[in-house]
Amino acid sequence: MTTVPVPWAEALGASLPPLVVQAERVAQTVMQGVHGRRRPGQGDAFWQFRPYLPGDAAARVDWRQSAKSDRLFVRETEWEAAQTVALWCQSGPEMDWRSDRMLPTKRTRAELLLLALTSLLFRGGERVRLFGLPRAFAGRGALPVLAQSLPRAAAVAEDGRIPRHARAVLIGDFLAPLEQTRKVVAQLAARAVRGHLLQVLDPAEETLPFTGRVRFEGVATPDHALVPRVEGVRALYEERLARHRDGLRALAAASGWSFATHRTDHPPEAALLALHRRLAPD
C-alpha cells in the first residue's frame, strides 16, 4: 500500500460545497426549533429552584417560592442557549491513504464530515471549537474561518480548555492501540465531557480485497510486511479488526460515549445525520 497525497485545500475546495448543500437540506429536517439542553441558563422553560447565592441579581429571586421557607430561592430556566461542541479530526499521514483514486482519502472524508456537522451545529445556534484552538466559533458565516483553522488544530485530541459538560466528536481511523484511545476518552470523560467516536476507514482496510503476494508498507512508519498469499490471512485480519472495533465500542461505552463506523465508499449523508442525532438532547 502506498500513500496518495491529496492537498488539503484542493480536497476541501473540491468536495466541501456539495456536502454543505446536503447538510443544509438535512438541517431543515433535524433542526426544527430550539431544543432545551437540560442545563440551567437562558431560556423560557422552567428547570429548577436553587438557593440564592451572593452575586445573584435580586430580580432573579422567586418570591413566591421563597415565601414557603426562611431562605431565598432563584428560579432557573432550561438551558436553550448555545452549547459548546468540541470537534477533532485525526490528521496524521495515515489519514492520507486511499486504496483507489476514485475514492476520497480518509482525511478528506473525515474533514468533510467535521465541516458538514459544523454547518448543522451553526444552524442550531451552537458554539463549535476545534481541539487545540483557543476560541470557539459561532454563526453560519464562521464556517469558512473554521475550515481555514483546521490545519492549526491539535494533532492529538487533548485540550484542557474544553469546557466541562461540553460535547465532543472525535473523527479518525482509530487503528492505533486501544490504550491510546482509552486514555484520550477517559481524560475527557473525567471532566464530564460526553462524546462520540466515529471511525473512518477505506473499504480495503475493512475487507482486505488483495490477492497473491503483496508487500504492505507503513504510511506513518518505515515498517513493512511481505505477505506471500494475502487471501490466506483475510479471515484472521477481519477477526482482528472486529475485535479492535469491539474494544473501541467497549471503551467508549465505559465512559458514557458512543461509537460508530463509516467507510469512504459510502455516502457521507447517513454518517452526518447520525452524528447530529448523537448531539441532540437526551
N, C-alpha and C positions, 0 to 999 in steps of 0.2 A: 504494500500500500504506500502511496506517496502523497505528500501534501499538495493540495491545489490551492495556491494563494488567491484570494479574492480581495481586492482593495476594499476597505471598509466603506469609504464614501461612495464608490461605484455601486456596491451591493445595496447600500441603503437607498441611494437615489433611484436605482432601477426597480426595486421591489417594494419599497415602503408605500408609495402613493396608492396603489390599488388596494393594499391591505387596510390602509387607513380609511378608505372609502367603505370597504366592507365592515370595518369596525364601527363606523358611524351608523351603518344600517342596523348592525346588531344592537348598538346603543339605544336605538329607538324602541327596541323591544324590551331590553333589560333595565333601562334606566327610566322607569315610569315613576317619576316623582322622587322626592327625598325620603329616604328611609332612616328611621332613628337607629342609633348605634348602641343603645342601651348603656350609655355612659353619660354622666352629668355634663351639662354645658348649655349652649344657646339652643333654643327651640321652644315649641309651644306645648308639647305633650308632657304631663306630669311624670316625674321619675321618682323622687323620694323627698322626705323631710330629713334634714340633718341639723344638729345643734349649731347655733350661731357662733361664729369664730371672730376673734378680733380682726378688724380689717374689712369684714363684710359690710356692704352698704346697708343702711337702715331700710332702704326701700325694698330689700330682698327678704326682710323678715315677714313671715306669715303670722299675722297677729291672731288669727282665729285658732290656728294650731297651738301657738304659744300660750294662749289663754287657758289651755287644758292642763297646763303644768306650771311649775315655777321656773321654767327655762325658756329661752328664746329659740325658735326654730326658723330655718331658712328653707324655702321651697325651691327645690332643684327640678329642672326640666330635662327631658331626654335629650341626649346629645345629637343634634342634627347638623352641626357644623362640620367642616371638613376634617377628615381623619387622615393621619399620615400613613401612607403606604410606601414601604421601602422596597426597592427593586434591585436585583443583582443579576448580572449576566456573565457567565464564565467566558473568559477572554484569552485563555492560553492557546498555543499553537495547535493543540489537539482539536480545537473547535473549527479550524480552517480546513478540515478534511472532508472530502466527499468521494463517493465511490463512482459517480457518474457525472459528467459535465452537464447533463441536463437537470441535475438536482442542485438545490442550494447547499452551501456548506452549513454545518451545524451552527456556526457563528451567525451567519446571515439569518437563518430561521429563528434562532433564539432572540436576536436583536429585533426582528420584525414583530415577534410576539410581545416582547417587552414594550416596544413603542406603541403597538396597537392597543395593548392593555392600558398604557398611559393615556392614550386618547380617550378610552372609555372612562377611566377614572376622572380625567379632567372634566368630562361631560357631567359627571355626577358631583362636581364641586370638591373632589378630593385633592389633598396635597400629596405630591409624589416626590420622593427623594431617591437618589442613587447612592448605594453604599460607597463611602469614601469621599463624598462631596459635602461641603459644609451647610448647604441650604436646600430647602425644599422648593419645588416648582409648583405652580398653580395656574389655572386658566388655560383654555384651549389654545391660546396663542403661544403658550410656552413650550409646546411640543418640539418645534424646530430647535429651540435653545437646549432642551434636554437631550435631543438627539446628538447635537454637536458636543455635548458634555460626556457622552458615553466613553470615549477613549480615555478620559481622565478619571473614570470611576475605579473603585477598588478592585484589584485583581483577586482578592480573597474576600469572602462575604463576612467581614468583621469590621464593625464600626461602632464604637462606644457612644456615638452621638445619636444613634437611632433611639427615638423616644420610647419610654415604657408604654406598653399596651398598643404599640403600633402593629400593623400587619406587614408581613414580608412575603415576597415571592422570589425564589431563587431558581434561575433557569440555567441549565448546563447539561453535560453528558453524565456527570456524577459517576464516572468509571474509576475514580481514584479509590483507594482503600476505604472501606466503610468508616473506619475510625476518624478519618479526616472530616467526613460529612457529619458524623455524630457529634464531634466537638463543636463545629460551627452551629448546628441546630441547638445543641444543649446550651451554649452561651447565650443565644438569642432568647430561648425559652426561659432562661433564668431571669431575664428582665421582662417577663410577661409579654414577650413578642410572639404572636401566633403567626403561622405562615404555611407556605405550600412549596413543595419541591416539584419542579417539572423537569423530567429527564428528556432531553432531545437527542435522538440517535439517528444516524444514517441507516437506511434499511440493511445494508451489508453488515453493519455491526450487530444487527439483530438476527440475521439469518445465515451468515457466513456462506454466501452462494458460490464461492470459488471452487474449482476442481483442479485436481492434479497437483503438481509441485509448485508451491508458492512461497516466496520469501516475503515475510511481513517486516516492515521497518517502522520503528517508532517515529512519531512526528514531534514529540517533546523531548525525547531522549535518543541516544545513539543505539539503543537496544534493537536487536533484530532476531527473527526466528525463521528458520527454514523448515517448512512442513512438507514432507515428501508427498503426502496424499491427504489433501485437506478434507475431502469428504469423509475420511475415516475418523476425524476428530469433531465433526459437526455436532453430533449428538451430545458429546461431552461439553462442547462450547455452549450450546443452548442451555444445558443444565446449569452450568456455572453462571451464565447471565441471569437465568431465572432466580438462582439462589441469591445473586447480588441484588437483584431488584426486590426480592422478599426482604433482604436486610435493610434496604433503603426505606421500604414501606414500614417496617417494624420500628426503625429508629425515629422516623417521622411521627408515627402514632404514639410512641413513648413520650414525646414532648407535646402532644396535642396538635401536631401538624398533620398535613395530608400530603399524598404523593400521587403523581400521575406520570404517564409517559406519552411521548409524541415522536413520530417518525417524519423525517424530512420529505418523504414521498407522499405524505398525507396532507390534505388541505389544512391550512392553519386555522380556519374559522372555528372548528369544533374545539380545538385546544384553547383558543381565545375565549370562547363563551364559557368553557368550564373554568378557566382561570378567574374570570369575572364573577362567576357564581360563587366560587370559593371565598371571595372577598365580600359577599353580600352579608347583611346582618343575620345572626342566628335566628 
